[in-house]
Amino acid sequence: MNDMNPRGFPTPPFDTPQQTPPGLSTRMNPQPDYGEQSYEGSGRLKGKKALITGADSGIGRAVALAYAREGADVAVVYLSETDEAKETERLVTAEDRKCLLIETDVSKARNCRDLVAQVVKAFGRIDVLVNNAAHQASFKSIEEIPDEEWDLTFATNISAMFYITKAALPHMKPGSSIINTASINSDDPSPNLLPYATTKGAIQNFTAGLAQLVAEKGIRANAVAPGPVWTPLIPSTMPPDRVRNFGKQVPMGRPAQPAELAPAYVMLASDEASYISGATIAVTGGKPIL
């Protein structure tokens, strides 16, 4: 622990096993901190109904836990990581909140519409929509990127955001909030993550335009731009040398833990943020975004 890291979060170098995508929290060393022991709710989202994609692990799990402790029921959308999703469910239900698990592939438009219908059937409405699901892979050159990889990244990261938002809006009342996960890659793209970084730039623009379209409905739209975050996506999609030193490049010298992202999502979902729309909140460990 030091002045730059008062909470004593892990710092690189990391020695964690490489994994196949999408990765598991339980196989990481150190394991991600989702706020299990630290996040304390204060009723800021009492009675709200939230839909979070990519909530089986990583940022999505931390947000689901925080939302539950703030009083919200949560729909957890995930691709195939059932054990991870059940752990998120356990954390939510431990707070006496409802948790709906939906296993689906958001890269398909029909699935996006179907998952919204399932949430509305279970909860009656959607007060908070968190578009967080993402796909990424590392490549050394553009020639190495298969056409199918480019298409999958766009389908998962940005097209799904459009389809889900479009389907959800009729079930969102004035005061509702849409929060999209962008990235520091929106402004500072990593060349090794070209497809992913390109979609993150699109997400930031999508959010800025969307905020202007939905303002007349009394609905807000914002983005959160994380810097490096210690999630299963890292050891399952990045080469060992980058994983070992992950997060070392930012001023704080370490990656964020998922628990450190959750407060931004809580703030944007809360009624206190009633005049915040079209914004991008940077959670980047001191590295500015433009």
Secondary structure, DSSP 8 states (H G I E B T S, - for coil): -BTTBTT----S--------TT--GGGSSS----STTT----STTTT-EEEEES-SSHHHHHHHHHHHHTT-EEEEEESS-HHHHHHHHHHHHTTT--EEEEE--TTSHHHHHHHHHHHHHHHSS-SEEEE--------SSGGG--HHHHHHHHIIIIIHHHHHHHHHGGG--TT-EEEEE--GGGTS--GGGHHHHHHHHHHHHHHHHHHHHHGGGT-EEEEEEE-SB-STHHHHHS-HHHHHTTTTTSTTSS-B-GGGTHHHHHHHHSGGGTT--S-EEEESTT----
